[in-house]
């Protein structure tokens, strides 16, 4: 475990945000499909609840840790690629929602700092 914690590559900020976005946008939808969880639950639970809360938290953490602002694009872009590859076109509506929730998280952290 110490070897993972001390890995120089994983200590970079963008890598951590990218791995979280990769988990949320690619791995979890594939796991939900592999477990034969219905589309309704996948959209409601994963796309709305889990990814929505994660997008807000990513924005909040970006402001708190003073990470570069462009890290908020990882989740929406990876999700857009998954929609192109696997999901229906109506899932494109989640892309601006994730971006706006991340931005809302940044503003919430900024306002709490004052």
C-alpha positions in Angstrom: 0.0 0.0 0.0 2.9 2.4 0.7 4.2 1.7 -2.7 1.0 3.0 -4.2 0.8 6.0 -1.9 4.4 7.0 -2.8 4.0 6.6 -6.5 5.3 9.7 -8.2 2.7 9.4 -11.0 -0.3 9.2 -8.7 0.8 12.2 -6.7 0.1 14.5 -9.7 -3.2 16.3 -9.2 -4.6 15.8 -12.7 -4.0 12.0 -12.5 -6.2 11.7 -9.4 -9.0 13.6 -11.0 -8.7 11.7 -14.2 -8.8 8.4 -12.4 -11.9 9.3 -10.5 -13.6 10.5 -13.7 -12.5 7.3 -15.4 -14.1 5.2 -12.6 -17.3 7.2 -12.7 -17.8 7.6 -16.4 -16.4 4.3 -17.8 -16.0 1.6 -15.2 -19.1 2.0 -13.1 -21.5 2.1 -16.1 -19.8 -1.1 -17.5 -20.1 -2.8 -14.1 -23.8 -1.8 -13.9 -24.3 -3.3 -17.4 -22.4 -6.4 -16.5 -24.6 -6.9 -13.4 -27.7 -6.6 -15.6 -29.0 -3.6 -13.7 -31.8 -2.0 -15.6 -31.5 1.2 -17.6 -33.9 3.0 -15.2 -31.7 2.2 -12.2 -28.5 3.0 -14.1 -29.8 6.4 -15.2 -31.4 7.3 -11.9 -28.8 6.0 -9.5 -25.6 6.2 -11.4 -26.0 9.0 -13.8 -28.1 11.3 -11.6 -27.2 10.6 -8.0 -23.7 9.2 -7.9 -22.2 11.1 -10.9 -24.1 14.3 -10.0 -22.8 14.3 -6.4 -19.3 13.4 -7.6 -19.3 16.2 -10.1 -20.2 18.7 -7.3 -17.6 17.2 -5.0 -14.9 17.3 -7.7 -15.6 21.0 -8.2 -15.6 21.6 -4.4 -12.2 19.8 -4.1 -10.7 21.7 -7.0 -11.4 25.0 -5.3 -10.3 23.7 -1.9 -7.0 22.3 -3.1 -6.4 25.1 -5.6 -6.1 22.5 -8.4 -6.3 23.8 -12.0 -9.8 24.7 -13.2 -9.6 22.5 -16.3 -9.9 19.3 -14.2 -13.7 19.8 -14.1 -13.7 18.7 -17.8 -12.5 15.2 -17.2 -15.9 13.7 -16.1 -18.1 15.4 -18.8 -15.6 14.6 -21.6 -15.2 10.9 -20.6 -18.9 10.6 -20.1 -19.5 12.1 -23.6 -17.1 9.5 -25.0 -19.1 6.7 -23.3 -22.4 8.1 -24.6 -21.0 8.0 -28.1 -19.7 4.4 -27.7 -22.4 2.8 -25.7 -25.5 4.8 -24.5 -28.5 6.5 -26.0 -28.4 10.0 -27.3 -30.6 11.5 -24.6 -27.7 10.9 -22.1 -26.0 13.9 -23.7 -28.1 16.0 -21.4 -26.0 14.9 -18.5 -22.8 16.4 -19.9 -23.7 20.1 -19.3 -25.3 19.1 -16.0 -22.0 17.5 -14.7 -20.1 20.6 -15.9 -22.5 23.0 -14.1 -22.6 20.9 -10.9 -18.7 21.0 -10.9 -18.8 24.8 -11.4 -21.4 25.0 -8.6 -19.1 23.1 -6.3 -16.3 25.5 -7.1 -18.5 28.5 -6.3 -19.8 26.9 -3.1 -16.2 26.2 -1.9 -15.3 29.8 -2.8 -18.2 31.3 -0.9 -17.6 29.2 2.2 -14.0 30.4 2.2 -15.1 34.0 2.7 
